[in-house]
């Protein structure tokens, strides 16, 4: 973590109930971004949900998402075992929810940021934000930089 991203500058954003969420939004995604994300997720999905309920993990299908017939919430196991929920609902943006209790120390938050950075690279995302739940208008991280 950079000096600006020191734990003492971050932990105030992780106050609240253990089940409160941090949200990440990857903005302005293209069809190519989605294809890259679905490929990246394919061997990491542990549970897959859609607007109709639970699916088998091999039913994740980017074409069904892009043509508007399916939306997904993929629960994945990322690097170092962190679990993230990636929502593919809006074709312009992907979002991730993670419970505060799973990233409430310096090491687990660092792993979280590494995973977010990895996803951003994979999908060639030019802008992503990290914010507290329901506070999208007040991100505290933009493109990996504490603001």
N, CA, C and O atoms as a GROMACS GRO file, in nm:
protein
  588
    1UNK      N    1   0.084  -0.118   0.000
    1UNK     CA    2   0.000   0.000   0.000
    1UNK      C    3   0.088   0.124   0.000
    1UNK      O    4   0.188   0.130   0.072
    2UNK      N    5   0.051   0.221  -0.080
    2UNK     CA    6   0.127   0.345  -0.084
    2UNK      C    7   0.108   0.422   0.047
    2UNK      O    8   0.022   0.389   0.129
    3UNK      N    9   0.190   0.524   0.065
    3UNK     CA   10   0.181   0.603   0.187
    3UNK      C   11   0.040   0.659   0.207
    3UNK      O   12  -0.015   0.655   0.317
    4UNK      N   13  -0.019   0.712   0.100
    4UNK     CA   14  -0.154   0.768   0.110
    4UNK      C   15  -0.256   0.660   0.144
    4UNK      O   16  -0.359   0.688   0.203
    5UNK      N   17  -0.226   0.535   0.105
    5UNK     CA   18  -0.319   0.424   0.128
    5UNK      C   19  -0.286   0.352   0.259
    5UNK      O   20  -0.324   0.236   0.276
    6UNK      N   21  -0.217   0.416   0.349
    6UNK     CA   22  -0.186   0.354   0.477
    6UNK      C   23  -0.313   0.316   0.550
    6UNK      O   24  -0.417   0.382   0.537
    7UNK      N   25  -0.302   0.208   0.626
    7UNK     CA   26  -0.417   0.156   0.699
    7UNK      C   27  -0.484   0.263   0.785
    7UNK      O   28  -0.606   0.266   0.796
    8UNK      N   29  -0.405   0.350   0.845
    8UNK     CA   30  -0.462   0.454   0.932
    8UNK      C   31  -0.551   0.551   0.854
    8UNK      O   32  -0.638   0.615   0.912
    9UNK      N   33  -0.531   0.561   0.722
    9UNK     CA   34  -0.616   0.646   0.638
    9UNK      C   35  -0.737   0.571   0.582
    9UNK      O   36  -0.831   0.633   0.534
   10UNK      N   37  -0.734   0.440   0.590
   10UNK     CA   38  -0.838   0.356   0.530
   10UNK      C   39  -0.940   0.307   0.631
   10UNK      O   40  -1.060   0.306   0.603
   11UNK      N   41  -0.895   0.266   0.749
   11UNK     CA   42  -0.983   0.192   0.841
   11UNK      C   43  -1.108   0.268   0.884
   11UNK      O   44  -1.206   0.206   0.925
   12UNK      N   45  -1.107   0.400   0.875
   12UNK     CA   46  -1.227   0.476   0.912
   12UNK      C   47  -1.344   0.446   0.816
   12UNK      O   48  -1.460   0.465   0.852
   13UNK      N   49  -1.312   0.400   0.695
   13UNK     CA   50  -1.417   0.366   0.598
   13UNK      C   51  -1.474   0.226   0.622
   13UNK      O   52  -1.570   0.186   0.556
   14UNK      N   53  -1.415   0.155   0.716
   14UNK     CA   54  -1.458   0.018   0.744
   14UNK      C   55  -1.527   0.007   0.878
   14UNK      O   56  -1.538  -0.102   0.934
   15UNK      N   57  -1.574   0.118   0.929
   15UNK     CA   58  -1.647   0.117   1.055
   15UNK      C   59  -1.792   0.081   1.027
   15UNK      O   60  -1.844   0.106   0.918
   16UNK      N   61  -1.857   0.023   1.124
   16UNK     CA   62  -1.997  -0.016   1.108
   16UNK      C   63  -2.017  -0.160   1.147
   16UNK      O   64  -1.930  -0.221   1.209
   17UNK      N   65  -2.130  -0.214   1.110
   17UNK     CA   66  -2.161  -0.354   1.139
   17UNK      C   67  -2.076  -0.445   1.051
   17UNK      O   68  -2.043  -0.410   0.938
   18UNK      N   69  -2.039  -0.562   1.103
   18UNK     CA   70  -1.956  -0.656   1.024
   18UNK      C   71  -2.017  -0.693   0.889
   18UNK      O   72  -1.945  -0.721   0.794
   19UNK      N   73  -2.150  -0.693   0.881
   19UNK     CA   74  -2.216  -0.731   0.756
   19UNK      C   75  -2.240  -0.613   0.662
   19UNK      O   76  -2.293  -0.632   0.552
   20UNK      N   77  -2.202  -0.492   0.704
   20UNK     CA   78  -2.209  -0.378   0.613
   20UNK      C   79  -2.116  -0.406   0.495
   20UNK      O   80  -2.022  -0.485   0.507
   21UNK      N   81  -2.143  -0.342   0.384
   21UNK     CA   82  -2.068  -0.371   0.262
   21UNK      C   83  -1.980  -0.256   0.217
   21UNK      O   84  -2.009  -0.139   0.244
   22UNK      N   85  -1.872  -0.291   0.149
   22UNK     CA   86  -1.803  -0.197   0.062
   22UNK      C   87  -1.847  -0.233  -0.078
   22UNK      O   88  -1.870  -0.349  -0.110
   23UNK      N   89  -1.859  -0.132  -0.161
   23UNK     CA   90  -1.900  -0.153  -0.299
   23UNK      C   91  -1.791  -0.101  -0.393
   23UNK      O   92  -1.727   0.000  -0.367
   24UNK      N   93  -1.773  -0.174  -0.502
   24UNK     CA   94  -1.681  -0.133  -0.607
   24UNK      C   95  -1.763  -0.126  -0.735
   24UNK      O   96  -1.841  -0.216  -0.765
   25UNK      N   97  -1.743  -0.019  -0.811
   25UNK     CA   98  -1.811  -0.005  -0.939
   25UNK      C   99  -1.706   0.014  -1.048
   25UNK      O  100  -1.624   0.106  -1.042
   26UNK      N  101  -1.709  -0.074  -1.147
   26UNK     CA  102  -1.626  -0.062  -1.266
   26UNK      C  103  -1.715   0.002  -1.373
   26UNK      O  104  -1.815  -0.056  -1.414
   27UNK      N  105  -1.678   0.121  -1.416
   27UNK     CA  106  -1.766   0.204  -1.498
   27UNK      C  107  -1.731   0.199  -1.647
   27UNK      O  108  -1.618   0.168  -1.685
   28UNK      N  109  -1.830   0.229  -1.729
   28UNK     CA  110  -1.814   0.243  -1.874
   28UNK      C  111  -1.756   0.118  -1.940
   28UNK      O  112  -1.659   0.126  -2.016
   29UNK      N  113  -1.816   0.002  -1.911
   29UNK     CA  114  -1.766  -0.122  -1.967
   29UNK      C  115  -1.817  -0.145  -2.109
   29UNK      O  116  -1.929  -0.107  -2.143
   30UNK      N  117  -1.735  -0.208  -2.188
   30UNK     CA  118  -1.770  -0.244  -2.325
   30UNK      C  119  -1.802  -0.393  -2.331
   30UNK      O  120  -1.781  -0.466  -2.233
   31UNK      N  121  -1.853  -0.438  -2.444
   31UNK     CA  122  -1.879  -0.582  -2.463
   31UNK      C  123  -1.749  -0.660  -2.447
   31UNK      O  124  -1.749  -0.770  -2.391
   32UNK      N  125  -1.640  -0.606  -2.496
   32UNK     CA  126  -1.509  -0.672  -2.482
   32UNK      C  127  -1.469  -0.684  -2.335
   32UNK      O  128  -1.413  -0.786  -2.294
   33UNK      N  129  -1.496  -0.581  -2.258
   33UNK     CA  130  -1.467  -0.585  -2.114
   33UNK      C  131  -1.544  -0.698  -2.047
   33UNK      O  132  -1.489  -0.774  -1.968
   34UNK      N  133  -1.673  -0.708  -2.080
   34UNK     CA  134  -1.756  -0.813  -2.022
   34UNK      C  135  -1.706  -0.952  -2.062
   34UNK      O  136  -1.700  -1.042  -1.979
   35UNK      N  137  -1.668  -0.968  -2.186
   35UNK     CA  138  -1.616  -1.098  -2.231
   35UNK      C  139  -1.492  -1.135  -2.152
   35UNK      O  140  -1.477  -1.249  -2.108
   36UNK      N  141  -1.402  -1.039  -2.135
   36UNK     CA  142  -1.280  -1.064  -2.057
   36UNK      C  143  -1.313  -1.097  -1.911
   36UNK      O  144  -1.250  -1.185  -1.852
   37UNK      N  145  -1.411  -1.026  -1.854
   37UNK     CA  146  -1.449  -1.052  -1.715
   37UNK      C  147  -1.508  -1.192  -1.701
   37UNK      O  148  -1.473  -1.264  -1.607
   38UNK      N  149  -1.596  -1.231  -1.791
   38UNK     CA  150  -1.658  -1.363  -1.781
   38UNK      C  151  -1.555  -1.474  -1.797
   38UNK      O  152  -1.563  -1.576  -1.729
   39UNK      N  153  -1.457  -1.455  -1.885
   39UNK     CA  154  -1.348  -1.553  -1.898
   39UNK      C  155  -1.271  -1.561  -1.767
   39UNK      O  156  -1.242  -1.670  -1.718
   40UNK      N  157  -1.237  -1.446  -1.711
   40UNK     CA  158  -1.162  -1.442  -1.585
   40UNK      C  159  -1.240  -1.508  -1.472
   40UNK      O  160  -1.183  -1.581  -1.392
   41UNK      N  161  -1.372  -1.484  -1.466
   41UNK     CA  162  -1.454  -1.541  -1.359
   41UNK      C  163  -1.477  -1.690  -1.373
   41UNK      O  164  -1.500  -1.758  -1.273
   42UNK      N  165  -1.471  -1.743  -1.494
   42UNK     CA  166  -1.520  -1.878  -1.522
   42UNK      C  167  -1.463  -1.986  -1.431
   42UNK      O  168  -1.536  -2.077  -1.391
   43UNK      N  169  -1.337  -1.979  -1.396
   43UNK     CA  170  -1.280  -2.083  -1.308
   43UNK      C  171  -1.272  -2.038  -1.162
   43UNK      O  172  -1.209  -2.105  -1.080
   44UNK      N  173  -1.334  -1.926  -1.130
   44UNK     CA  174  -1.334  -1.875  -0.993
   44UNK      C  175  -1.472  -1.877  -0.927
   44UNK      O  176  -1.483  -1.856  -0.806
   45UNK      N  177  -1.576  -1.902  -1.006
   45UNK     CA  178  -1.713  -1.898  -0.953
   45UNK      C  179  -1.736  -2.015  -0.858
   45UNK      O  180  -1.706  -2.130  -0.890
   46UNK      N  181  -1.789  -1.983  -0.739
   46UNK     CA  182  -1.825  -2.088  -0.642
   46UNK      C  183  -1.976  -2.101  -0.626
   46UNK      O  184  -2.026  -2.208  -0.593
   47UNK      N  185  -2.049  -1.991  -0.651
   47UNK     CA  186  -2.196  -1.991  -0.649
   47UNK      C  187  -2.240  -1.891  -0.757
   47UNK      O  188  -2.182  -1.784  -0.771
   48UNK      N  189  -2.344  -1.929  -0.831
   48UNK     CA  190  -2.394  -1.842  -0.938
   48UNK      C  191  -2.544  -1.824  -0.923
   48UNK      O  192  -2.620  -1.920  -0.917
   49UNK      N  193  -2.585  -1.698  -0.917
   49UNK     CA  194  -2.726  -1.663  -0.910
   49UNK      C  195  -2.763  -1.580  -1.033
   49UNK      O  196  -2.678  -1.515  -1.094
   50UNK      N  197  -2.891  -1.584  -1.068
   50UNK     CA  198  -2.943  -1.499  -1.175
   50UNK      C  199  -3.079  -1.446  -1.131
   50UNK      O  200  -3.123  -1.472  -1.019
   51UNK      N  201  -3.145  -1.372  -1.218
   51UNK     CA  202  -3.273  -1.314  -1.182
   51UNK      C  203  -3.380  -1.419  -1.157
   51UNK      O  204  -3.485  -1.388  -1.101
   52UNK      N  205  -3.355  -1.544  -1.197
   52UNK     CA  206  -3.451  -1.652  -1.178
   52UNK      C  207  -3.416  -1.744  -1.061
   52UNK      O  208  -3.493  -1.834  -1.028
   53UNK      N  209  -3.301  -1.721  -0.997
   53UNK     CA  210  -3.258  -1.806  -0.885
   53UNK      C  211  -3.118  -1.860  -0.906
   53UNK      O  212  -3.039  -1.804  -0.981
   54UNK      N  213  -3.089  -1.970  -0.840
   54UNK     CA  214  -2.956  -2.031  -0.842
   54UNK      C  215  -2.936  -2.109  -0.971
   54UNK      O  216  -3.027  -2.174  -1.021
   55UNK      N  217  -2.813  -2.101  -1.024
   55UNK     CA  218  -2.775  -2.174  -1.145
   55UNK      C  219  -2.655  -2.263  -1.116
   55UNK      O  220  -2.585  -2.244  -1.016
   56UNK      N  221  -2.632  -2.360  -1.202
   56UNK     CA  222  -2.506  -2.433  -1.199
   56UNK      C  223  -2.397  -2.337  -1.245
   56UNK      O  224  -2.422  -2.253  -1.332
   57UNK      N  225  -2.279  -2.349  -1.189
   57UNK     CA  226  -2.173  -2.252  -1.220
   57UNK      C  227  -2.132  -2.254  -1.368
   57UNK      O  228  -2.080  -2.155  -1.419
   58UNK      N  229  -2.154  -2.366  -1.436
   58UNK     CA  230  -2.118  -2.373  -1.577
   58UNK      C  231  -2.222  -2.305  -1.669
   58UNK      O  232  -2.207  -2.305  -1.791
   59UNK      N  233  -2.326  -2.247  -1.609
   59UNK     CA  234  -2.429  -2.178  -1.687
   59UNK      C  235  -2.401  -2.029  -1.704
   59UNK      O  236  -2.481  -1.958  -1.765
   60UNK      N  237  -2.288  -1.981  -1.652
   60UNK     CA  238  -2.248  -1.842  -1.672
   60UNK      C  239  -2.221  -1.821  -1.821
   60UNK      O  240  -2.137  -1.890  -1.879
   61UNK      N  241  -2.293  -1.726  -1.884
   61UNK     CA  242  -2.284  -1.711  -2.028
   61UNK      C  243  -2.285  -1.563  -2.065
   61UNK      O  244  -2.384  -1.493  -2.046
   62UNK      N  245  -2.173  -1.517  -2.118
   62UNK     CA  246  -2.159  -1.376  -2.150
   62UNK      C  247  -2.256  -1.332  -2.260
   62UNK      O  248  -2.307  -1.220  -2.256
   63UNK      N  249  -2.282  -1.417  -2.358
   63UNK     CA  250  -2.372  -1.380  -2.467
   63UNK      C  251  -2.515  -1.359  -2.414
   63UNK      O  252  -2.585  -1.268  -2.457
   64UNK      N  253  -2.556  -1.445  -2.321
   64UNK     CA  254  -2.690  -1.428  -2.261
   64UNK      C  255  -2.698  -1.298  -2.183
   64UNK      O  256  -2.803  -1.233  -2.180
   65UNK      N  257  -2.588  -1.259  -2.120
   65UNK     CA  258  -2.585  -1.131  -2.050
   65UNK      C  259  -2.589  -1.015  -2.150
   65UNK      O  260  -2.669  -0.922  -2.135
   66UNK      N  261  -2.504  -1.021  -2.251
   66UNK     CA  262  -2.494  -0.911  -2.346
   66UNK      C  263  -2.622  -0.891  -2.428
   66UNK      O  264  -2.653  -0.779  -2.469
   67UNK      N  265  -2.697  -1.000  -2.452
   67UNK     CA  266  -2.821  -0.983  -2.528
   67UNK      C  267  -2.940  -0.947  -2.438
   67UNK      O  268  -3.052  -0.932  -2.486
   68UNK      N  269  -2.914  -0.934  -2.309
   68UNK     CA  270  -3.015  -0.886  -2.215
   68UNK      C  271  -3.108  -0.992  -2.159
   68UNK      O  272  -3.201  -0.960  -2.085
   69UNK      N  273  -3.084  -1.118  -2.191
   69UNK     CA  274  -3.175  -1.222  -2.142
   69UNK      C  275  -3.140  -1.270  -2.001
   69UNK      O  276  -3.224  -1.329  -1.933
   70UNK      N  277  -3.016  -1.245  -1.956
   70UNK     CA  278  -2.974  -1.290  -1.823
   70UNK      C  279  -2.896  -1.180  -1.752
   70UNK      O  280  -2.824  -1.103  -1.815
   71UNK      N  281  -2.913  -1.176  -1.621
   71UNK     CA  282  -2.825  -1.097  -1.535
   71UNK      C  283  -2.773  -1.194  -1.429
   71UNK      O  284  -2.839  -1.293  -1.397
   72UNK      N  285  -2.655  -1.166  -1.376
   72UNK     CA  286  -2.590  -1.261  -1.286
   72UNK      C  287  -2.533  -1.192  -1.163
   72UNK      O  288  -2.499  -1.074  -1.166
   73UNK      N  289  -2.525  -1.268  -1.056
   73UNK     CA  290  -2.440  -1.236  -0.943
   73UNK      C  291  -2.352  -1.360  -0.924
   73UNK      O  292  -2.400  -1.467  -0.886
   74UNK      N  293  -2.224  -1.342  -0.951
   74UNK     CA  294  -2.128  -1.451  -0.940
   74UNK      C  295  -2.049  -1.434  -0.811
   74UNK      O  296  -1.982  -1.333  -0.791
   75UNK      N  297  -2.058  -1.533  -0.726
   75UNK     CA  298  -1.980  -1.533  -0.603
   75UNK      C  299  -1.851  -1.606  -0.637
   75UNK      O  300  -1.852  -1.724  -0.671
   76UNK      N  301  -1.741  -1.534  -0.627
   76UNK     CA  302  -1.613  -1.590  -0.671
   76UNK      C  303  -1.515  -1.598  -0.556
   76UNK      O  304  -1.528  -1.530  -0.454
   77UNK      N  305  -1.417  -1.684  -0.575
   77UNK     CA  306  -1.304  -1.691  -0.484
   77UNK      C  307  -1.185  -1.631  -0.559
   77UNK      O  308  -1.136  -1.689  -0.656
   78UNK      N  309  -1.141  -1.516  -0.514
   78UNK     CA  310  -1.031  -1.446  -0.578
   78UNK      C  311  -0.897  -1.490  -0.523
   78UNK      O  312  -0.886  -1.589  -0.452
   79UNK      N  313  -0.796  -1.414  -0.558
   79UNK     CA  314  -0.660  -1.442  -0.510
   79UNK      C  315  -0.655  -1.442  -0.358
   79UNK      O  316  -0.725  -1.363  -0.293
   80UNK      N  317  -0.575  -1.528  -0.303
   80UNK     CA  318  -0.557  -1.542  -0.158
   80UNK      C  319  -0.686  -1.580  -0.087
   80UNK      O  320  -0.700  -1.559   0.034
   81UNK      N  321  -0.783  -1.636  -0.162
   81UNK     CA  322  -0.904  -1.691  -0.101
   81UNK      C  323  -1.012  -1.591  -0.068
   81UNK      O  324  -1.115  -1.630  -0.011
   82UNK      N  325  -0.995  -1.465  -0.102
   82UNK     CA  326  -1.099  -1.365  -0.071
   82UNK      C  327  -1.223  -1.396  -0.155
   82UNK      O  328  -1.213  -1.429  -0.273
   83UNK      N  329  -1.340  -1.385  -0.091
   83UNK     CA  330  -1.466  -1.408  -0.161
   83UNK      C  331  -1.531  -1.273  -0.195
   83UNK      O  332  -1.545  -1.186  -0.110
   84UNK      N  333  -1.569  -1.260  -0.321
   84UNK     CA  334  -1.631  -1.138  -0.372
   84UNK      C  335  -1.758  -1.175  -0.447
   84UNK      O  336  -1.766  -1.282  -0.506
   85UNK      N  337  -1.856  -1.086  -0.445
   85UNK     CA  338  -1.977  -1.103  -0.524
   85UNK      C  339  -1.974  -1.001  -0.636
   85UNK      O  340  -1.977  -0.880  -0.613
   86UNK      N  341  -1.968  -1.051  -0.759
   86UNK     CA  342  -1.963  -0.964  -0.876
   86UNK      C  343  -2.099  -0.965  -0.944
   86UNK      O  344  -2.150  -1.070  -0.983
   87UNK      N  345  -2.157  -0.847  -0.958
   87UNK     CA  346  -2.288  -0.833  -1.021
   87UNK      C  347  -2.273  -0.791  -1.166
   87UNK      O  348  -2.207  -0.692  -1.197
   88UNK      N  349  -2.337  -0.867  -1.253
   88UNK     CA  350  -2.346  -0.835  -1.396
   88UNK      C  351  -2.494  -0.813  -1.425
   88UNK      O  352  -2.565  -0.904  -1.465
   89UNK      N  353  -2.538  -0.691  -1.403
   89UNK     CA  354  -2.680  -0.658  -1.417
   89UNK      C  355  -2.697  -0.548  -1.521
   89UNK      O  356  -2.783  -0.557  -1.609
   90UNK      N  357  -2.617  -0.444  -1.510
   90UNK     CA  358  -2.621  -0.329  -1.600
   90UNK      C  359  -2.507  -0.343  -1.701
   90UNK      O  360  -2.392  -0.361  -1.660
   91UNK      N  361  -2.535  -0.335  -1.830
   91UNK     CA  362  -2.432  -0.358  -1.930
   91UNK      C  363  -2.321  -0.253  -1.928
   91UNK      O  364  -2.215  -0.275  -1.987
   92UNK      N  365  -2.343  -0.140  -1.862
   92UNK     CA  366  -2.243  -0.033  -1.859
   92UNK      C  367  -2.147  -0.044  -1.741
   92UNK      O  368  -2.041   0.018  -1.741
   93UNK      N  369  -2.184  -0.123  -1.639
   93UNK     CA  370  -2.098  -0.130  -1.521
   93UNK      C  371  -2.111  -0.264  -1.450
   93UNK      O  372  -2.217  -0.326  -1.448
   94UNK      N  373  -2.001  -0.305  -1.393
   94UNK     CA  374  -2.000  -0.422  -1.304
   94UNK      C  375  -1.982  -0.370  -1.163
   94UNK      O  376  -1.923  -0.264  -1.142
   95UNK      N  377  -2.035  -0.444  -1.068
   95UNK     CA  378  -2.017  -0.403  -0.929
   95UNK      C  379  -1.976  -0.522  -0.845
   95UNK      O  380  -2.004  -0.638  -0.877
   96UNK      N  381  -1.909  -0.491  -0.737
   96UNK     CA  382  -1.864  -0.592  -0.641
   96UNK      C  383  -1.909  -0.548  -0.504
   96UNK      O  384  -1.897  -0.431  -0.467
   97UNK      N  385  -1.960  -0.642  -0.428
   97UNK     CA  386  -1.991  -0.620  -0.287
   97UNK      C  387  -1.901  -0.711  -0.205
   97UNK      O  388  -1.877  -0.826  -0.241
   98UNK      N  389  -1.851  -0.658  -0.095
   98UNK     CA  390  -1.774  -0.739  -0.001
   98UNK      C  391  -1.810  -0.694   0.140
   98UNK      O  392  -1.818  -0.574   0.168
   99UNK      N  393  -1.830  -0.791   0.229
   99UNK     CA  394  -1.863  -0.757   0.367
   99UNK      C  395  -1.741  -0.701   0.438
   99UNK      O  396  -1.629  -0.751   0.422
  100UNK      N  397  -1.764  -0.597   0.517
  100UNK     CA  398  -1.655  -0.531   0.590
  100UNK      C  399  -1.578  -0.630   0.676
  100UNK      O  400  -1.456  -0.622   0.685
  101UNK      N  401  -1.648  -0.725   0.738
  101UNK     CA  402  -1.579  -0.818   0.828
  101UNK      C  403  -1.474  -0.902   0.757
  101UNK      O  404  -1.382  -0.952   0.822
  102UNK      N  405  -1.486  -0.917   0.626
  102UNK     CA  406  -1.387  -0.998   0.555
  102UNK      C  407  -1.264  -0.919   0.512
  102UNK      O  408  -1.167  -0.976   0.463
  103UNK      N  409  -1.268  -0.787   0.529
  103UNK     CA  410  -1.153  -0.703   0.490
  103UNK      C  411  -1.120  -0.601   0.598
  103UNK      O  412  -1.074  -0.491   0.567
  104UNK      N  413  -1.143  -0.635   0.723
  104UNK     CA  414  -1.132  -0.536   0.831
  104UNK      C  415  -0.995  -0.529   0.897
  104UNK      O  416  -0.982  -0.479   1.009
  105UNK      N  417  -0.892  -0.578   0.828
  105UNK     CA  418  -0.756  -0.558   0.878
  105UNK      C  419  -0.667  -0.524   0.759
  105UNK      O  420  -0.706  -0.542   0.644
  106UNK      N  421  -0.549  -0.476   0.789
  106UNK     CA  422  -0.462  -0.423   0.684
  106UNK      C  423  -0.429  -0.526   0.577
  106UNK      O  424  -0.434  -0.495   0.458
  107UNK      N  425  -0.396  -0.648   0.618
  107UNK     CA  426  -0.359  -0.751   0.521
  107UNK      C  427  -0.476  -0.790   0.431
  107UNK      O  428  -0.460  -0.799   0.309
  108UNK      N  429  -0.593  -0.813   0.489
  108UNK     CA  430  -0.708  -0.854   0.407
  108UNK      C  431  -0.754  -0.739   0.316
  108UNK      O  432  -0.802  -0.764   0.206
  109UNK      N  433  -0.741  -0.615   0.361
  109UNK     CA  434  -0.777  -0.502   0.275
  109UNK      C  435  -0.678  -0.491   0.159
  109UNK      O  436  -0.717  -0.460   0.046
  110UNK      N  437  -0.550  -0.515   0.186
  110UNK     CA  438  -0.449  -0.514   0.079
  110UNK      C  439  -0.483  -0.619  -0.026
  110UNK      O  440  -0.474  -0.592  -0.146
  111UNK      N  441  -0.521  -0.740   0.018
  111UNK     CA  442  -0.558  -0.848  -0.074
  111UNK      C  443  -0.682  -0.806  -0.156
  111UNK      O  444  -0.688  -0.830  -0.276
  112UNK      N  445  -0.778  -0.745  -0.090
  112UNK     CA  446  -0.897  -0.693  -0.158
  112UNK      C  447  -0.857  -0.596  -0.268
  112UNK      O  448  -0.904  -0.609  -0.381
  113UNK      N  449  -0.772  -0.499  -0.237
  113UNK     CA  450  -0.729  -0.401  -0.338
  113UNK      C  451  -0.654  -0.466  -0.452
  113UNK      O  452  -0.669  -0.427  -0.568
  114UNK      N  453  -0.573  -0.567  -0.421
  114UNK     CA  454  -0.501  -0.640  -0.527
  114UNK      C  455  -0.598  -0.708  -0.621
  114UNK      O  456  -0.578  -0.706  -0.743
  115UNK      N  457  -0.704  -0.767  -0.567
  115UNK     CA  458  -0.805  -0.833  -0.650
  115UNK      C  459  -0.879  -0.732  -0.736
  115UNK      O  460  -0.903  -0.757  -0.854
  116UNK      N  461  -0.915  -0.618  -0.679
  116UNK     CA  462  -0.984  -0.514  -0.754
  116UNK      C  463  -0.894  -0.463  -0.867
  116UNK      O  464  -0.940  -0.444  -0.980
  117UNK      N  465  -0.769  -0.441  -0.837
  117UNK     CA  466  -0.673  -0.396  -0.937
  117UNK      C  467  -0.658  -0.500  -1.049
  117UNK      O  468  -0.650  -0.465  -1.166
  118UNK      N  469  -0.652  -0.627  -1.011
  118UNK     CA  470  -0.641  -0.734  -1.110
  118UNK      C  471  -0.762  -0.734  -1.204
  118UNK      O  472  -0.746  -0.743  -1.325
  119UNK      N  473  -0.881  -0.725  -1.147
  119UNK     CA  474  -1.003  -0.723  -1.229
  119UNK      C  475  -1.001  -0.602  -1.322
  119UNK      O  476  -1.033  -0.614  -1.440
  120UNK      N  477  -0.963  -0.487  -1.270
  120UNK     CA  478  -0.956  -0.366  -1.350
  120UNK      C  479  -0.862  -0.385  -1.470
  120UNK      O  480  -0.893  -0.342  -1.581
  121UNK      N  481  -0.747  -0.448  -1.447
  121UNK     CA  482  -0.652  -0.474  -1.556
  121UNK      C  483  -0.712  -0.570  -1.659
  121UNK      O  484  -0.701  -0.549  -1.779
  122UNK      N  485  -0.774  -0.677  -1.610
  122UNK     CA  486  -0.829  -0.780  -1.698
  122UNK      C  487  -0.934  -0.721  -1.792
  122UNK      O  488  -0.939  -0.756  -1.910
  123UNK      N  489  -1.018  -0.632  -1.741
  123UNK     CA  490  -1.128  -0.578  -1.821
  123UNK      C  491  -1.094  -0.443  -1.885
  123UNK      O  492  -1.180  -0.381  -1.949
  124UNK      N  493  -0.971  -0.398  -1.868
  124UNK     CA  494  -0.926  -0.272  -1.927
  124UNK      C  495  -1.016  -0.156  -1.886
  124UNK      O  496  -1.055  -0.072  -1.968
  125UNK      N  497  -1.046  -0.152  -1.756
  125UNK     CA  498  -1.137  -0.052  -1.702
  125UNK      C  499  -1.061   0.079  -1.680
  125UNK      O  500  -0.956   0.082  -1.616
  126UNK      N  501  -1.116   0.186  -1.734
  126UNK     CA  502  -1.052   0.317  -1.720
  126UNK      C  503  -1.093   0.389  -1.592
  126UNK      O  504  -1.023   0.479  -1.546
  127UNK      N  505  -1.208   0.348  -1.534
  127UNK     CA  506  -1.250   0.413  -1.409
  127UNK      C  507  -1.323   0.314  -1.320
  127UNK      O  508  -1.420   0.251  -1.360
  128UNK      N  509  -1.273   0.304  -1.197
  128UNK     CA  510  -1.346   0.228  -1.096
  128UNK      C  511  -1.340   0.303  -0.964
  128UNK      O  512  -1.246   0.376  -0.936
  129UNK      N  513  -1.445   0.284  -0.885
  129UNK     CA  514  -1.454   0.351  -0.755
  129UNK      C  515  -1.483   0.249  -0.646
  129UNK      O  516  -1.544   0.145  -0.670
  130UNK      N  517  -1.437   0.281  -0.526
  130UNK     CA  518  -1.466   0.201  -0.406
  130UNK      C  519  -1.534   0.295  -0.308
  130UNK      O  520  -1.486   0.405  -0.282
  131UNK      N  521  -1.648   0.249  -0.254
  131UNK     CA  522  -1.724   0.334  -0.162
  131UNK      C  523  -1.792   0.248  -0.056
  131UNK      O  524  -1.802   0.126  -0.068
  132UNK      N  525  -1.837   0.315   0.048
  132UNK     CA  526  -1.918   0.247   0.147
  132UNK      C  527  -2.055   0.220   0.087
  132UNK      O  528  -2.098   0.286  -0.008
  133UNK      N  529  -2.123   0.122   0.143
  133UNK     CA  530  -2.255   0.084   0.096
  133UNK      C  531  -2.348   0.205   0.094
  133UNK      O  532  -2.354   0.282   0.190
  134UNK      N  533  -2.421   0.221  -0.016
  134UNK     CA  534  -2.517   0.330  -0.036
  134UNK      C  535  -2.453   0.468  -0.041
  134UNK      O  536  -2.522   0.568  -0.024
  135UNK      N  537  -2.321   0.476  -0.062
  135UNK     CA  538  -2.254   0.605  -0.068
  135UNK      C  539  -2.172   0.618  -0.197
  135UNK      O  540  -2.058   0.665  -0.197
  136UNK      N  541  -2.234   0.575  -0.303
  136UNK     CA  542  -2.167   0.577  -0.433
  136UNK      C  543  -2.119   0.717  -0.472
  136UNK      O  544  -2.016   0.731  -0.538
  137UNK      N  545  -2.192   0.817  -0.431
  137UNK     CA  546  -2.155   0.954  -0.466
  137UNK      C  547  -2.034   1.004  -0.387
  137UNK      O  548  -1.982   1.112  -0.414
  138UNK      N  549  -1.988   0.925  -0.289
  138UNK     CA  550  -1.872   0.964  -0.208
  138UNK      C  551  -1.768   0.852  -0.205
  138UNK      O  552  -1.742   0.794  -0.100
  139UNK      N  553  -1.709   0.821  -0.321
  139UNK     CA  554  -1.606   0.716  -0.320
  139UNK      C  555  -1.485   0.761  -0.240
  139UNK      O  556  -1.452   0.880  -0.236
  140UNK      N  557  -1.418   0.665  -0.178
  140UNK     CA  558  -1.294   0.701  -0.108
  140UNK      C  559  -1.171   0.650  -0.182
  140UNK      O  560  -1.059   0.688  -0.148
  141UNK      N  561  -1.192   0.566  -0.283
  141UNK     CA  562  -1.084   0.523  -0.371
  141UNK      C  563  -1.135   0.536  -0.514
  141UNK      O  564  -1.243   0.488  -0.546
  142UNK      N  565  -1.055   0.601  -0.599
  142UNK     CA  566  -1.086   0.614  -0.741
  142UNK      C  567  -0.962   0.566  -0.817
  142UNK      O  568  -0.853   0.621  -0.802
  143UNK      N  569  -0.982   0.463  -0.900
  143UNK     CA  570  -0.873   0.406  -0.979
  143UNK      C  571  -0.750   0.372  -0.895
  143UNK      O  572  -0.636   0.395  -0.936
  144UNK      N  573  -0.774   0.318  -0.778
  144UNK     CA  574  -0.665   0.273  -0.691
  144UNK      C  575  -0.599   0.381  -0.608
  144UNK      O  576  -0.499   0.355  -0.541
  145UNK      N  577  -0.654   0.502  -0.611
  145UNK     CA  578  -0.595   0.614  -0.538
  145UNK      C  579  -0.694   0.661  -0.431
  145UNK      O  580  -0.812   0.684  -0.459
  146UNK      N  581  -0.644   0.675  -0.309
  146UNK     CA  582  -0.726   0.728  -0.200
  146UNK      C  583  -0.754   0.875  -0.227
  146UNK      O  584  -0.662   0.953  -0.254
  147UNK      N  585  -0.883   0.912  -0.221
  147UNK     CA  586  -0.918   1.053  -0.251
  147UNK      C  587  -0.961   1.126  -0.125
  147UNK      O  588  -0.993   1.244  -0.131
   0.00000   0.00000   0.00000
